[in-house]
Amino acid sequence: MTDGATDGERTVLDADQVRRALMRIGHEITERNGGATDLYLVGVHTRGVPLAERIAGAISTFEDEEVPVASIDIGLYRDDLAVGRSGSRSLRPSELPGDVTGKVVVLVDDVLYTGRSVRAAMDALMDLGRPRAVQLAVMVDRGHRELPIRADYVGKNVPTAPAERVMVRLVEVDGEDGVVITLGD
């Protein structure tokens, strides 16, 4: 990937920049919470899950404890599936290896846009327990909020036009790491 526009894509983060952003987010999470005790990372399917796993891996390089990682599917909690979204949606099970009650849960997602996915994730999370606090980590904040939601940890703020599309690509899902902007479809 190169900086600049190629084939209708503009690269905003390459693989090394993604790695550094996730390491920085891991440091920010532990600094804000006084370490890794009582932390729980919950990745929103699909790309939030490997992002959460990578952040937990980063934290384990400088903390003495492992941060549990879980996954959550928000499909049944979305309020905008019937509005402009095409195709059927397959649901994945939410996997929580332990109780989130009393923990500091950091929801992890790839792109923060309108805030609707985060709202759905919080609703799904509350059905699974009562965390002491919920924080939000995203790889990209692109603006254009429709709900009063703000990320606590951001890999990169990327101002976009509504017609643009931000794609976070991860090795685990897409075979490569990077963040690109394309003209929407």
C-alpha positions as CSV (number, residue, x, y, z in Angstrom):
1,M,0.0,0.0,0.0
2,T,1.1,3.5,-0.7
3,D,0.1,6.9,0.5
4,G,-2.1,8.7,-2.0
5,A,-4.8,7.6,-4.3
6,T,-4.5,4.4,-6.2
7,D,-7.3,2.4,-7.8
8,G,-9.8,4.7,-6.0
9,E,-8.3,4.0,-2.6
10,R,-6.4,6.4,-0.3
11,T,-4.3,4.7,2.3
12,V,-4.4,6.4,5.7
13,L,-2.6,3.8,7.8
14,D,-0.2,1.1,6.7
15,A,0.5,-2.1,8.6
16,D,3.3,-0.6,10.8
17,Q,1.1,2.4,11.7
18,V,-1.8,0.0,12.6
19,R,0.6,-1.9,14.9
20,R,1.9,1.3,16.6
21,A,-1.7,2.6,17.1
22,L,-2.7,-0.6,18.8
23,M,0.3,-0.5,21.1
24,R,-0.4,3.1,22.0
25,I,-4.1,2.3,22.7
26,G,-2.9,-0.6,25.0
27,H,-0.7,1.9,26.9
28,E,-3.5,4.5,27.1
29,I,-6.0,1.9,28.4
30,T,-3.7,0.7,31.2
31,E,-2.6,4.3,32.1
32,R,-6.2,5.4,32.5
33,N,-7.2,2.4,34.5
34,G,-4.2,2.1,36.7
35,G,-3.0,-1.2,35.2
36,A,-4.8,-4.3,33.7
37,T,-6.6,-5.5,36.9
38,D,-10.3,-5.9,36.3
39,L,-10.1,-5.0,32.6
40,Y,-12.0,-6.9,30.0
41,L,-11.7,-6.3,26.3
42,V,-14.8,-7.1,24.2
43,G,-14.4,-7.0,20.4
44,V,-17.4,-6.3,18.2
45,H,-17.7,-8.8,15.4
46,T,-16.0,-8.9,12.9
47,R,-12.9,-6.7,13.0
48,G,-13.2,-5.6,16.6
49,V,-12.4,-9.1,17.7
50,P,-8.9,-9.4,16.3
51,L,-8.3,-5.7,17.3
52,A,-9.2,-6.6,20.9
53,E,-6.9,-9.6,20.8
54,R,-4.0,-7.5,19.5
55,I,-4.6,-4.8,22.1
56,A,-4.6,-7.5,24.8
57,G,-1.4,-8.9,23.4
58,A,0.2,-5.5,23.4
59,I,-0.9,-5.0,27.1
60,S,0.7,-8.4,28.0
61,T,4.1,-7.1,26.8
62,F,4.2,-4.5,29.6
63,E,1.8,-5.7,32.3
64,D,2.2,-8.8,34.5
65,E,-1.3,-10.1,33.7
66,E,-3.3,-11.2,30.8
67,V,-6.4,-9.2,29.9
68,P,-9.4,-11.4,29.0
69,V,-10.8,-11.0,25.5
70,A,-14.4,-11.6,24.5
71,S,-16.5,-11.2,21.4
72,I,-19.9,-9.8,20.9
73,D,-22.4,-9.9,18.0
74,I,-24.6,-6.9,17.8
75,G,-26.8,-8.1,14.9
76,L,-30.0,-8.5,16.9
77,Y,-29.5,-5.1,18.7
78,R,-29.0,-2.9,15.5
79,D,-31.7,-0.3,15.0
80,D,-30.8,0.4,11.3
81,L,-30.8,-3.0,9.7
82,A,-34.0,-2.2,7.7
83,V,-32.7,1.2,6.7
84,G,-30.5,1.0,3.6
85,R,-28.7,-2.2,4.6
86,S,-29.0,-5.0,2.0
87,G,-28.4,-8.7,2.3
88,S,-29.0,-11.2,5.0
89,R,-26.9,-11.1,8.1
90,S,-25.5,-14.2,9.8
91,L,-25.2,-14.0,13.5
92,R,-22.2,-15.2,15.5
93,P,-22.3,-16.3,19.1
94,S,-21.1,-13.8,21.7
95,E,-18.3,-15.4,23.6
96,L,-17.6,-14.2,27.1
97,P,-15.1,-16.3,29.0
98,G,-16.1,-14.8,32.3
99,D,-18.6,-12.5,34.0
100,V,-18.3,-8.8,33.1
101,T,-20.1,-7.6,36.2
102,G,-17.9,-5.2,38.2
103,K,-15.2,-5.1,35.5
104,V,-14.1,-2.2,33.3
105,V,-15.1,-3.3,29.9
106,V,-13.4,-1.8,26.9
107,L,-15.5,-2.3,23.8
108,V,-13.3,-2.5,20.7
109,D,-14.5,-1.8,17.2
110,D,-12.9,-0.9,13.9
111,V,-14.7,2.3,12.8
112,L,-16.7,4.8,14.8
113,Y,-19.2,6.5,12.5
114,T,-22.8,7.2,13.5
115,G,-22.5,5.6,16.9
116,R,-25.3,3.1,16.2
117,S,-23.0,0.1,16.3
118,V,-21.6,1.2,19.7
119,R,-25.1,1.7,21.1
120,A,-26.1,-1.8,19.9
121,A,-22.9,-3.2,21.5
122,M,-23.7,-1.5,24.8
123,D,-27.2,-2.9,24.8
124,A,-25.9,-6.4,24.0
125,L,-23.3,-6.1,26.8
126,M,-25.8,-5.0,29.4
127,D,-27.8,-8.2,28.6
128,L,-24.7,-10.2,29.7
129,G,-23.8,-8.4,32.9
130,R,-23.4,-5.1,34.7
131,P,-19.9,-3.7,34.2
132,R,-18.5,-1.1,36.5
133,A,-17.6,1.0,33.5
134,V,-17.7,0.8,29.7
135,Q,-15.0,2.4,27.6
136,L,-14.6,2.5,23.8
137,A,-11.5,1.9,21.7
138,V,-11.7,2.2,17.9
139,M,-9.1,2.0,15.2
140,V,-10.7,4.9,13.2
141,D,-13.0,7.7,14.3
142,R,-14.5,9.2,11.1
143,G,-17.0,11.6,12.6
144,H,-20.6,12.1,11.5
145,R,-22.2,11.0,14.8
146,E,-25.9,10.5,15.0
147,L,-25.8,9.5,18.7
148,P,-23.9,11.2,21.6
149,I,-21.1,8.6,21.6
150,R,-17.4,9.4,21.9
151,A,-14.4,7.0,21.8
152,D,-12.0,6.9,24.8
153,Y,-9.2,5.5,22.7
154,V,-8.7,6.2,19.0
155,G,-6.0,4.9,16.6
156,K,-6.6,7.7,14.1
157,N,-9.1,10.4,13.6
158,V,-10.0,10.5,9.9
159,P,-12.3,13.3,8.7
160,T,-14.4,11.9,5.9
161,A,-17.2,12.9,3.6
162,P,-20.5,10.9,4.1
163,A,-20.0,9.4,0.6
164,E,-16.6,8.0,1.5
165,R,-16.1,4.5,3.0
166,V,-13.4,3.7,5.6
167,M,-12.2,0.1,5.5
168,V,-10.0,-1.3,8.2
169,R,-8.2,-4.3,6.8
170,L,-6.7,-6.9,9.2
171,V,-4.5,-9.9,8.4
172,E,-6.9,-12.2,10.4
173,V,-9.9,-11.3,8.2
174,D,-8.6,-9.7,5.0
175,G,-5.0,-11.0,4.6
176,E,-3.4,-7.6,5.1
177,D,-3.2,-4.8,7.6
178,G,-4.1,-1.2,6.8
179,V,-6.8,1.4,6.7
180,V,-8.0,2.9,3.4
181,I,-10.7,5.3,2.3
182,T,-12.7,4.7,-0.9
183,L,-15.6,6.4,-2.5
184,G,-18.8,4.6,-1.2
185,D,-20.9,2.3,-3.2
